[in-house]
Amino acid sequence: MLGNVGMRRVKLKLVILLVLLAILKEVRSHGEQPLSRIAIDKAAFALHDLAYVKASPTILGARGETAEWVTLEFGTSNPSIDDWIGVFSPANFSATTCYGENPRVNPLFLCSAPIKYQYANYSSPEYKVTGKGLLQLQLINQRSDFSFALFSGGLSNPKLMALSNHVAFSNPNAPVYPRIAQGKLWNEMTVTWTSGYGIDEAEPFVEWGPKGGDSIRSPAGTLTFDRTSMCGAPARTVGWRDPGFIHTSFLKELWPNRVYTYKLGHRLYTGRYVWSQKYHFRASPYPGQNSPQRVVIFGDMGKDEADGSNEYNNFQQGSLNTTKQLIQDLNNIDIVFHIGDICYANGYLSQWDQFTAQVEPIASTVPYMIASGNHERDWPGTGSFYGNMDSGGECGVLAETMFYVPTQNRAKFWYSTDYGMFHFCIADTEHDWREGTEQYKFIEKCLESVDRQKQPWLIFLAHRVLGYSSCICYAEEGSFEEPMGRESLQKLWQKYKVDIAIYGHVHNYERTCPIYQNKCTRDEKHHYNGTLNGTIHVVAGGGGASLSTFTTFQTKWSLFKDHDYGFVKLTAFDHSNLLFEYKKSSDGKVYDSFRLSRDYRDILACTVDSCPSMTLAS
């Protein structure tokens, strides 16, 4: 029998185990895709004569709209609070389309997940009594028609009771959701968009020119992929949806800061033209140009639904607020960096269309640069640095195709880009960054190549925290970082005097002091003059996904923490003055800030480990 001491030890171990399980549950919940809660393999056919769903209007986008609201009228003679409505696209879903990777002897009744869903009593609280309800859902143009299905049995045991009429956009193939990005040259802008037109049907192009001036046409390249490009389920199975065609055009030899207008076009082989609406953007400044330049940075935003669908567990509840604040302040933003965990599709491909639709007002107007995160890339046996399954079988294909980034090889998602007085080095934390690797060599080359007299503001960006974080997940490991992160890279940050390193992955906000080798190199908190002697590390992963908890352990290097949704904004006024601001997504107000003020000679000055050791003999 156990004595009192033994019993206390057992209880202590049990408490520790429960705490660890709670932590793991919290960390894993960050990657939970609402559509994954539907037990599609258990879906059954149970049409009922007294159950119905009617959708109106049946034709959407008659005036070129890419998003419309649909009203559903539905009912059943045996209502339950577990009943729900699924939105399916394409409208016809059949057991004959089941993909062979589904390990079932008999074909499944339901082979694909809905693109969204909502409970029947969401806007009709009397549904349980009356058996009748009304629901409004927002649809976007996704290259196919839609149907709406009423299910009983909840998400865990769904039974199809009724299926609606079909609804469709007037031109489901239309070019939609442009996202612009900087090219490999400073005076080049790329335009990427999605359509239903393959190269055997139409020639894609962008018609563009300076505002008020003559227009020219630039051809676009076309990419797509099929189910076999995915690495596993659900991306290859119930989450698969035809991605359509992704087109990219390169607009070259732009004049610095000039405003250009553009529209997307497809010339059908019948001779007819299909056009998008007209958009505009401002060309990037010349590298080193002395003018106000404003940069927004955040990670882990994900997508949300304006109609409230899919979000029963409040996953990504801050996403729409972040998007709204950026749209409201768009006249004061020049470029956006979304540093990983883009939309949390996790293998449900329909969500990528919905995300590009959500950010279209931003991404069509200012360069929308992305980094690779675990929810885009990671899958066992595919070359990921981490062997987890966070991408849901996408293994990077969607991120590498849906968005353009100026990499040499999009499968290796690291790159550099210039914006006026800023030089950005963007790492890919889903590939090995340690000393001696290909990526490490790229990072050093990126940092050493910048001319600090022209581009004084050197910024390092990555998804996972390679610097410092007080997240409980890292604190429990005792590292306060991604293991092997700063140990490999801090000598590069110090040698090349990186001003600020910004990360996502941890869903909160935190800022450190200027730091090197775990020691603060400056005591100030809000205004730094002269050399920093270290690098300021920032976690800006509160773009929208469910929030991460801080450890209760108080670290000396952490200056400001916020368990809320928000984003970072950098404003370079000139070569000597930079303003850093952290804004909350809820109201757009500044809750943390600091200024950097210095001259070029401050950057030239040697600090600890920032200049090579020299002696008179050498």
C-alpha positions as CSV (number, residue, x, y, z in Angstrom):
1,M,0.0,0.0,0.0
2,L,1.1,3.6,-0.7
3,G,2.0,5.8,2.3
4,N,1.0,9.5,2.6
5,V,4.2,10.5,0.8
6,G,3.5,8.1,-2.0
7,M,-0.1,9.2,-2.3
8,R,1.0,12.9,-2.5
9,R,3.4,12.0,-5.3
10,V,0.7,10.2,-7.2
11,K,-1.6,13.1,-6.9
12,L,1.1,15.6,-7.9
13,K,1.9,13.5,-11.0
14,L,-1.8,13.4,-11.8
15,V,-2.2,17.2,-11.5
16,I,0.9,17.7,-13.7
17,L,-0.5,15.2,-16.3
18,L,-3.9,17.1,-16.4
19,V,-2.1,20.4,-16.8
20,L,-0.1,19.0,-19.7
21,L,-3.2,17.6,-21.3
22,A,-4.9,20.9,-21.0
23,I,-1.9,22.7,-22.6
24,L,-1.8,20.2,-25.4
25,K,-5.6,20.5,-26.0
26,E,-5.2,24.3,-26.1
27,V,-2.3,24.2,-28.6
28,R,-4.1,21.7,-30.8
29,S,-7.3,23.7,-30.8
30,H,-5.5,26.4,-32.7
31,G,-5.5,24.1,-35.7
32,E,-9.1,22.9,-35.5
33,Q,-11.0,23.2,-38.7
34,P,-14.7,23.5,-38.1
35,L,-15.6,21.4,-41.1
36,S,-13.6,18.5,-39.7
37,R,-16.2,18.0,-37.0
38,I,-18.7,16.6,-39.6
39,A,-18.6,12.8,-39.6
40,I,-18.9,12.5,-43.4
41,D,-18.2,8.8,-43.4
42,K,-21.3,8.2,-41.3
43,A,-23.7,10.3,-43.4
44,A,-26.8,8.5,-44.5
45,F,-29.7,9.0,-47.0
46,A,-33.0,9.6,-45.2
47,L,-35.1,11.9,-47.3
48,H,-38.5,12.7,-45.7
49,D,-41.6,13.8,-47.6
50,L,-42.4,16.5,-45.0
51,A,-38.9,18.0,-45.0
52,Y,-37.9,20.7,-47.4
53,V,-35.4,23.4,-48.2
54,K,-36.1,26.3,-50.7
55,A,-33.4,28.7,-51.7
56,S,-33.8,32.1,-53.4
57,P,-32.7,33.9,-55.5
58,T,-31.6,31.2,-57.9
59,I,-29.4,33.4,-60.1
60,L,-26.6,35.4,-58.4
61,G,-24.2,38.1,-59.6
62,A,-26.4,39.4,-62.4
63,R,-24.5,42.7,-62.3
64,G,-21.1,41.2,-61.8
65,E,-21.2,40.8,-58.0
66,T,-18.8,38.2,-56.6
67,A,-20.7,37.8,-53.3
68,E,-24.5,37.6,-52.7
69,W,-26.8,36.7,-49.9
70,V,-29.2,33.7,-50.3
71,T,-32.4,33.2,-48.2
72,L,-33.2,29.6,-47.2
73,E,-36.7,28.5,-46.1
74,F,-36.8,25.1,-44.6
75,G,-38.8,22.8,-42.4
76,T,-39.4,19.3,-41.1
77,S,-42.0,17.4,-39.1
78,N,-39.5,16.1,-36.6
79,P,-37.2,19.0,-35.7
80,S,-34.2,18.8,-33.3
81,I,-31.7,21.4,-32.0
82,D,-29.0,19.2,-33.7
83,D,-30.4,19.8,-37.2
84,W,-28.2,21.7,-39.5
85,I,-27.9,23.1,-43.0
86,G,-24.9,22.2,-45.2
87,V,-23.9,24.2,-48.3
88,F,-22.6,22.0,-51.1
89,S,-20.8,23.1,-54.2
90,P,-20.9,21.6,-56.8
91,A,-24.6,21.1,-56.2
92,N,-24.7,17.4,-57.1
93,F,-22.8,15.3,-54.7
94,S,-22.9,11.6,-55.5
95,A,-21.4,8.4,-54.1
96,T,-20.0,7.6,-57.5
97,T,-17.4,10.4,-57.0
98,C,-15.9,9.0,-53.9
99,Y,-12.1,8.9,-54.1
100,G,-10.5,5.5,-53.7
101,E,-8.3,6.6,-50.8
102,N,-11.4,6.4,-48.6
103,P,-10.8,3.1,-46.8
104,R,-14.4,1.8,-47.2
105,V,-15.5,-1.4,-48.8
106,N,-18.8,0.2,-49.9
107,P,-18.9,3.7,-51.4
108,L,-19.8,6.4,-49.0
109,F,-23.1,8.2,-49.4
110,L,-21.4,11.6,-48.9
111,C,-18.0,12.0,-50.5
112,S,-17.3,15.7,-50.0
113,A,-17.5,18.1,-47.1
114,P,-19.9,21.1,-47.4
115,I,-18.2,24.4,-48.0
116,K,-20.0,25.8,-45.0
117,Y,-22.8,24.9,-42.6
118,Q,-25.0,26.4,-39.9
119,Y,-27.5,25.0,-37.3
120,A,-31.1,25.2,-38.3
121,N,-32.1,27.2,-35.2
122,Y,-29.3,29.8,-35.6
123,S,-31.7,32.6,-36.6
124,S,-34.9,30.7,-35.9
125,P,-34.9,29.9,-32.1
126,E,-38.5,28.6,-32.4
127,Y,-37.4,25.9,-34.9
128,K,-37.4,23.2,-32.3
129,V,-41.1,23.8,-31.7
130,T,-42.4,24.8,-35.1
131,G,-40.1,22.8,-37.3
132,K,-39.8,25.8,-39.6
133,G,-36.9,28.2,-40.1
134,L,-35.4,31.0,-42.2
135,L,-31.6,31.4,-42.7
136,Q,-29.6,33.9,-44.7
137,L,-26.2,32.8,-45.9
138,Q,-23.6,34.6,-48.0
139,L,-22.2,32.9,-51.0
140,I,-19.2,33.8,-53.1
141,N,-18.5,32.9,-56.7
142,Q,-16.6,29.6,-56.5
143,R,-16.8,28.3,-60.1
144,S,-19.8,26.0,-59.6
145,D,-23.4,25.9,-58.5
146,F,-24.7,25.4,-55.0
147,S,-27.3,23.3,-53.2
148,F,-28.5,23.3,-49.5
149,A,-29.1,20.2,-47.5
150,L,-31.0,19.8,-44.2
151,F,-29.5,17.1,-41.9
152,S,-30.6,15.6,-38.7
153,G,-28.4,13.7,-36.3
154,G,-26.1,16.5,-35.6
155,L,-22.5,16.6,-37.0
156,S,-21.6,13.2,-35.6
157,N,-24.3,11.2,-37.2
158,P,-25.7,13.2,-40.2
159,K,-28.8,12.0,-42.0
160,L,-30.0,13.9,-45.1
161,M,-33.6,14.8,-44.8
162,A,-34.1,17.4,-47.6
163,L,-32.2,18.9,-50.5
164,S,-32.9,22.3,-52.1
165,N,-33.1,23.6,-55.6
166,H,-29.8,24.7,-57.2
167,V,-28.4,28.2,-57.0
168,A,-25.7,29.6,-59.3
169,F,-23.8,32.7,-60.3
170,S,-24.6,34.1,-63.7
171,N,-20.9,33.5,-64.8
172,P,-19.3,31.0,-62.4
173,N,-16.1,31.1,-64.4
174,A,-15.5,34.8,-64.0
175,P,-12.1,36.2,-63.0
176,V,-12.2,36.9,-59.2
177,Y,-10.3,37.9,-56.1
178,P,-7.1,39.5,-57.4
179,R,-4.1,39.6,-55.0
180,I,-1.1,41.7,-55.9
181,A,2.5,41.1,-54.7
182,Q,5.9,42.5,-55.3
183,G,7.9,40.8,-58.1
184,K,11.6,39.9,-58.0
185,L,12.5,43.5,-59.0
186,W,11.5,46.6,-57.1
187,N,9.6,48.1,-60.1
188,E,7.6,45.0,-60.8
189,M,4.1,44.1,-59.5
190,T,2.4,40.7,-59.9
191,V,-1.3,40.2,-60.2
192,T,-2.7,36.7,-59.3
193,W,-6.4,35.8,-59.6
194,T,-8.7,32.7,-59.9
195,S,-11.1,31.8,-62.7
196,G,-12.8,28.8,-64.2
197,Y,-11.2,29.3,-67.6
198,G,-8.4,26.9,-68.6
199,I,-5.9,27.7,-71.3
200,D,-7.9,25.6,-73.8
201,E,-10.8,28.0,-73.4
202,A,-9.4,31.5,-73.0
203,E,-6.3,33.6,-72.9
204,P,-5.8,35.4,-69.6
205,F,-4.3,38.9,-69.3
206,V,-4.3,42.1,-67.3
207,E,-5.2,45.4,-68.9
208,W,-3.4,48.1,-67.0
209,G,-1.7,51.5,-67.1
210,P,-1.0,54.7,-65.2
211,K,-4.2,56.3,-63.8
212,G,-5.6,58.6,-66.5
213,G,-3.1,57.3,-69.1
214,D,-3.0,54.7,-71.8
215,S,-3.4,51.0,-71.1
216,I,-1.5,48.0,-72.2
217,R,-2.1,44.3,-71.9
218,S,0.2,41.8,-70.2
219,P,-0.3,38.1,-70.6
220,A,-0.7,35.8,-67.6
221,G,0.6,32.3,-66.9
222,T,-1.9,29.7,-65.7
223,L,-1.4,27.0,-63.0
224,T,-3.7,24.4,-61.5
225,F,-3.4,21.0,-59.8
226,D,-5.4,17.9,-59.3
227,R,-6.3,15.6,-56.4
228,T,-3.1,13.6,-56.8
229,S,-1.1,16.8,-56.0
230,M,-2.4,16.6,-52.5
231,C,-0.4,14.5,-50.0
232,G,-3.2,13.0,-47.9
233,A,-6.6,13.3,-46.3
234,P,-8.7,15.3,-46.1
235,A,-7.2,17.3,-49.0
236,R,-7.3,14.2,-51.2
237,T,-10.7,13.0,-50.0
238,V,-13.6,14.8,-48.4
239,G,-11.9,18.2,-48.4
240,W,-11.0,18.1,-52.1
241,R,-12.6,20.7,-54.4
242,D,-11.5,21.7,-57.9
243,P,-9.3,24.8,-57.4
244,G,-10.1,26.2,-60.9
245,F,-7.3,28.0,-62.6
246,I,-4.8,30.4,-61.0
247,H,-3.4,33.1,-63.2
248,T,-0.4,35.4,-62.6
249,S,0.7,38.4,-64.7
250,F,3.8,40.5,-64.3
251,L,3.5,44.2,-64.6
252,K,7.0,45.6,-65.3
253,E,8.9,48.8,-65.4
254,L,6.6,50.7,-63.1
255,W,7.3,54.3,-62.1
256,P,8.0,54.7,-58.3
257,N,4.9,55.6,-56.3
258,R,2.7,56.1,-59.4
259,V,-0.9,55.0,-59.2
260,Y,-1.9,52.4,-61.7
261,T,-5.3,51.0,-62.6
262,Y,-5.9,47.4,-63.8
263,K,-8.6,44.9,-64.6
264,L,-8.5,41.2,-65.2
265,G,-9.4,39.9,-68.6
266,H,-10.0,36.6,-70.5
267,R,-10.3,36.5,-74.3
268,L,-12.4,33.4,-75.1
269,Y,-11.6,31.6,-78.3
270,T,-15.0,32.5,-79.5
271,G,-13.7,36.1,-79.6
272,R,-15.8,37.3,-76.6
273,Y,-14.1,39.0,-73.7
274,V,-14.8,38.5,-70.0
275,W,-13.7,41.3,-67.6
276,S,-13.5,41.9,-63.9
277,Q,-14.2,45.3,-62.3
278,K,-11.4,47.9,-62.3
279,Y,-8.8,48.0,-59.5
280,H,-5.9,50.2,-58.6
281,F,-2.5,50.1,-56.8
282,R,0.4,52.4,-56.1
283,A,3.8,51.2,-57.4
284,S,6.5,50.6,-54.8
285,P,9.1,53.3,-54.0
286,Y,12.6,53.1,-55.3
287,P,14.9,51.2,-52.8
288,G,16.2,53.8,-50.5
289,Q,13.7,56.4,-51.4
290,N,13.1,59.0,-48.6
291,S,9.3,59.1,-48.2
292,P,6.8,58.0,-45.6
293,Q,6.4,54.2,-45.9
294,R,3.8,52.1,-43.9
295,V,4.0,48.4,-43.4
296,V,1.4,46.1,-41.7
297,I,2.5,42.7,-40.3
298,F,0.6,39.9,-38.6
299,G,0.2,36.1,-38.7
300,D,-2.4,33.4,-38.1
301,M,-5.5,35.4,-39.3
302,G,-7.5,32.6,-40.9
303,K,-11.0,33.3,-42.3
304,D,-14.3,33.9,-40.8
305,E,-17.9,34.0,-42.2
306,A,-19.9,37.2,-42.3
307,D,-23.1,35.0,-42.0
308,G,-21.8,33.3,-38.8
309,S,-21.6,29.9,-40.4
310,N,-18.9,27.3,-39.4
311,E,-18.0,29.2,-36.3
312,Y,-19.9,27.4,-33.6
313,N,-16.7,27.0,-31.5
314,N,-15.6,30.6,-32.0
315,F,-12.5,29.6,-34.0
316,Q,-10.9,32.6,-35.6
317,Q,-13.4,35.1,-34.1
318,G,-10.9,38.0,-34.6
319,S,-10.4,37.4,-38.3
320,L,-13.1,39.6,-39.6
321,N,-12.2,42.4,-37.2
322,T,-8.6,42.4,-38.4
323,T,-9.7,42.5,-42.0
324,K,-12.2,45.3,-41.3
325,Q,-9.5,47.4,-39.6
326,L,-7.1,47.0,-42.4
327,I,-9.8,48.0,-45.0
328,Q,-10.7,51.0,-43.0
329,D,-7.1,52.2,-42.8
330,L,-6.1,51.1,-46.3
331,N,-5.3,54.7,-47.4
332,N,-2.5,54.6,-44.7
333,I,-1.1,51.2,-45.6
334,D,1.5,50.5,-48.3
335,I,2.2,46.8,-48.0
336,V,1.0,43.9,-45.9
337,F,2.9,40.8,-44.7
338,H,0.8,37.8,-43.6
339,I,3.5,35.7,-42.0
340,G,2.0,32.2,-42.1
341,D,-1.1,30.3,-41.2
342,I,-3.1,32.0,-43.9
343,C,-6.6,30.6,-43.8
344,Y,-6.5,27.3,-41.8
345,A,-8.1,25.4,-44.6
346,N,-6.3,22.3,-43.2
347,G,-7.2,20.3,-46.3
348,Y,-10.7,21.7,-47.0
349,L,-9.8,23.5,-50.3
350,S,-13.0,25.5,-50.6
351,Q,-11.8,27.7,-47.7
352,W,-9.0,29.2,-49.9
353,D,-11.5,30.8,-52.2
354,Q,-13.4,32.1,-49.2
355,F,-10.2,33.6,-47.8
356,T,-9.1,35.3,-51.0
357,A,-12.6,36.8,-51.2
358,Q,-12.4,38.1,-47.6
359,V,-9.1,39.9,-48.2
360,E,-9.8,41.0,-51.8
361,P,-10.3,44.7,-50.8
362,I,-6.8,44.7,-49.2
363,A,-4.9,42.3,-51.5
364,S,-6.2,43.9,-54.7
365,T,-4.9,47.3,-53.7
366,V,-1.6,46.8,-51.8
367,P,1.0,44.1,-52.1
368,Y,-0.1,41.1,-50.0
369,M,3.0,39.1,-49.1
370,I,2.8,35.8,-47.3
371,A,5.1,33.4,-45.5
372,S,4.7,29.7,-45.1
373,G,3.2,28.3,-41.8
374,N,2.7,24.9,-40.4
375,H,-1.0,24.9,-41.5
376,E,0.1,25.4,-45.1
377,R,3.1,23.1,-45.3
378,D,3.5,20.4,-42.7
379,W,2.9,16.8,-43.7
380,P,4.9,13.7,-42.9
381,G,7.3,12.4,-45.5
382,T,7.1,15.5,-47.7
383,G,10.3,17.3,-46.7
384,S,8.8,19.4,-43.9
385,F,11.1,20.2,-41.0
386,Y,8.3,19.0,-38.7
387,G,6.6,15.7,-39.3
388,N,3.1,16.8,-38.1
389,M,-0.1,16.8,-40.1
390,D,-1.1,20.5,-39.7
391,S,-1.7,21.1,-43.4
392,G,-4.4,18.6,-43.7
393,G,-2.7,17.0,-46.7
394,E,-2.1,20.3,-48.6
395,C,1.7,20.1,-48.1
396,G,2.2,23.6,-49.3
397,V,0.6,23.2,-52.7
398,L,-2.3,25.7,-52.1
399,A,-0.1,28.4,-50.6
400,E,2.5,28.1,-53.3
401,T,-0.1,28.3,-56.0
402,M,-2.8,30.7,-54.7
403,F,-0.3,33.5,-53.9
404,Y,2.8,34.7,-55.6
405,V,6.0,35.3,-53.7
406,P,9.4,36.3,-55.2
407,T,11.2,33.1,-54.3
408,Q,13.7,31.3,-56.6
409,N,11.7,28.1,-55.9
410,R,8.2,28.3,-54.4
411,A,8.6,24.9,-52.7
412,K,11.4,26.7,-50.7
413,F,9.3,29.5,-49.3
414,W,12.1,31.9,-48.2
415,Y,12.7,35.2,-50.0
416,S,13.7,38.8,-49.7
417,T,12.0,42.0,-50.8
418,D,12.6,45.7,-50.7
419,Y,10.2,48.5,-50.0
420,G,11.8,51.9,-50.0
421,M,13.8,52.3,-46.9
422,F,12.9,48.7,-45.7
423,H,14.7,45.5,-46.5
424,F,12.8,42.3,-45.5
425,C,14.2,38.8,-45.1
426,I,11.4,36.3,-44.9
427,A,12.3,32.8,-43.6
428,D,10.4,29.5,-44.0
429,T,10.3,27.9,-40.6
430,E,8.8,24.7,-42.1
431,H,12.2,24.0,-43.6
432,D,15.5,23.6,-41.8
433,W,17.1,26.9,-41.0
434,R,20.1,25.7,-38.9
435,E,23.6,26.6,-39.7
436,G,25.0,24.9,-42.8
437,T,21.6,24.5,-44.5
438,E,20.5,26.0,-47.8
439,Q,18.1,28.3,-45.9
440,Y,20.7,29.5,-43.4
441,K,22.9,30.5,-46.3
442,F,20.0,32.4,-47.9
443,I,19.3,34.2,-44.6
444,E,22.9,35.3,-44.2
445,K,23.1,36.5,-47.8
446,C,19.8,38.4,-47.4
447,L,21.1,40.2,-44.3
448,E,24.5,41.0,-45.5
449,S,23.4,42.3,-49.0
450,V,21.5,45.3,-47.7
451,D,23.0,48.8,-48.0
452,R,22.1,50.3,-44.7
453,Q,22.9,53.8,-45.8
454,K,19.9,53.5,-48.3
455,Q,17.8,51.0,-46.4
456,P,18.4,51.5,-42.7
457,W,15.4,49.4,-41.5
458,L,16.3,45.7,-41.6
459,I,13.4,43.4,-40.7
460,F,13.4,39.6,-40.2
461,L,10.1,37.8,-40.6
462,A,9.2,34.2,-39.9
463,H,6.1,32.1,-38.9
464,R,7.4,30.1,-35.9
465,V,9.0,32.0,-33.1
466,L,12.7,31.7,-33.7
467,G,13.4,34.4,-31.1
468,Y,11.5,34.9,-27.8
469,S,7.9,34.1,-26.6
470,S,6.3,33.8,-23.2
471,C,3.7,31.4,-24.6
472,I,2.9,28.6,-22.1
473,C,3.7,26.1,-24.9
474,Y,7.3,27.3,-25.2
475,A,7.7,27.9,-21.4
476,E,6.8,24.3,-20.6
477,E,9.7,23.3,-22.9
478,G,12.0,25.7,-21.1
479,S,13.1,27.3,-24.3
480,F,10.8,30.3,-24.8
481,E,11.3,29.8,-28.5
482,E,11.1,27.2,-31.2
483,P,13.9,24.8,-30.2
484,M,17.1,25.5,-32.1
485,G,15.7,28.8,-33.2
486,R,17.8,31.7,-31.9
487,E,20.7,29.4,-31.1
488,S,21.2,29.1,-34.9
489,L,20.4,32.6,-36.0
490,Q,21.1,35.1,-33.2
491,K,24.7,35.6,-34.3
492,L,23.4,36.6,-37.8
493,W,20.9,39.0,-36.3
494,Q,23.6,40.5,-34.2
495,K,26.3,40.6,-36.9
496,Y,24.1,42.3,-39.4
497,K,22.2,44.4,-36.9
498,V,18.7,43.3,-37.5
499,D,16.4,45.9,-36.0
500,I,13.2,43.9,-35.5
501,A,12.3,40.2,-35.8
502,I,8.6,39.5,-36.1
503,Y,6.9,36.1,-35.8
504,G,3.4,34.5,-35.8
505,H,2.5,30.9,-34.7
506,V,1.8,32.0,-31.1
507,H,-1.7,33.6,-31.1
508,N,-1.1,36.8,-29.1
509,Y,1.1,39.9,-29.0
510,E,4.4,40.3,-27.2
511,R,7.4,42.6,-27.5
512,T,10.9,42.2,-26.0
513,C,13.6,44.6,-25.2
514,P,16.5,44.9,-27.6
515,I,18.2,41.6,-26.7
516,Y,21.2,39.5,-27.5
517,Q,22.1,36.1,-25.8
518,N,19.1,36.4,-23.4
519,K,20.2,39.8,-22.1
520,C,18.6,43.2,-22.7
521,T,21.0,45.5,-24.4
522,R,19.0,48.7,-23.7
523,D,16.8,49.7,-20.8
524,E,14.4,52.1,-22.6
525,K,10.9,50.9,-23.4
526,H,9.4,53.4,-25.8
527,H,12.2,55.5,-27.5
528,Y,15.5,54.2,-28.6
529,N,18.3,56.6,-29.8
530,G,21.4,55.4,-31.5
531,T,22.4,51.8,-31.8
532,L,20.2,49.1,-30.3
533,N,23.1,46.7,-29.6
534,G,20.6,43.8,-30.1
535,T,17.4,42.9,-31.9
536,I,13.8,43.6,-30.7
537,H,11.7,40.5,-31.0
538,V,7.9,40.7,-31.6
539,V,5.2,38.0,-31.6
540,A,2.3,39.2,-33.8
541,G,0.3,36.1,-34.2
542,G,-3.1,37.5,-33.1
543,G,-4.5,38.0,-36.6
544,G,-7.6,36.0,-35.9
545,A,-7.2,32.4,-34.8
546,S,-8.0,31.3,-31.2
547,L,-5.7,33.0,-28.7
548,S,-2.7,31.4,-27.0
549,T,-2.1,31.6,-23.2
550,F,1.0,33.2,-21.7
551,T,3.0,31.5,-18.9
552,T,2.7,33.0,-15.5
553,F,6.5,33.0,-15.3
554,Q,7.8,36.6,-15.6
555,T,10.7,37.0,-18.0
556,K,13.0,40.0,-17.8
557,W,13.1,40.5,-21.5
558,S,9.3,40.8,-22.1
559,L,8.2,44.4,-22.1
560,F,4.6,44.2,-23.3
561,K,2.1,41.3,-23.6
562,D,-1.5,41.3,-24.9
563,H,-3.8,38.3,-24.9
564,D,-6.0,39.7,-27.7
565,Y,-6.3,40.0,-31.5
566,G,-4.2,42.6,-33.3
567,F,-1.5,43.5,-35.8
568,V,1.7,45.5,-36.1
569,K,2.3,48.6,-38.1
570,L,5.7,50.1,-39.0
571,T,6.0,53.6,-40.3
572,A,9.4,54.8,-41.7
573,F,9.3,58.6,-41.8
574,D,12.8,59.0,-43.1
575,H,16.2,57.3,-42.9
576,S,16.5,58.2,-39.2
577,N,13.0,57.7,-37.7
578,L,10.9,54.6,-37.4
579,L,7.6,54.3,-35.5
580,F,6.4,50.8,-34.3
581,E,2.7,50.4,-33.3
582,Y,0.6,47.5,-32.1
583,K,-3.1,47.9,-32.8
584,K,-6.0,45.9,-31.6
585,S,-8.3,44.4,-34.2
586,S,-11.4,45.3,-32.1
587,D,-11.0,49.1,-32.4
588,G,-7.9,49.8,-34.4
589,K,-6.3,51.9,-31.6
590,V,-2.7,51.8,-30.6
591,Y,-1.9,49.8,-27.4
592,D,1.9,49.6,-27.6
593,S,4.5,51.6,-29.5
594,F,8.1,52.6,-29.6
595,R,10.3,54.8,-31.8
596,L,13.8,54.3,-33.2
597,S,15.9,57.4,-33.9
598,R,19.4,57.1,-35.2
599,D,21.9,58.2,-37.9
600,Y,23.8,56.1,-40.4
601,R,27.0,56.3,-38.2
602,D,25.0,54.5,-35.5
603,I,24.6,51.5,-37.8
604,L,28.3,51.6,-38.8
605,A,29.4,51.5,-35.1
606,C,30.5,48.1,-33.8
607,T,28.7,46.4,-31.0
608,V,29.2,43.0,-29.3
609,D,29.7,40.4,-32.0
610,S,28.7,42.8,-34.8
611,C,32.1,43.5,-36.2
612,P,35.0,41.1,-37.0
613,S,37.7,40.9,-34.4
614,M,40.7,42.9,-35.5
615,T,44.2,43.4,-34.0
616,L,47.2,45.5,-35.1
617,A,48.9,42.3,-36.1
618,S,46.0,41.4,-38.4
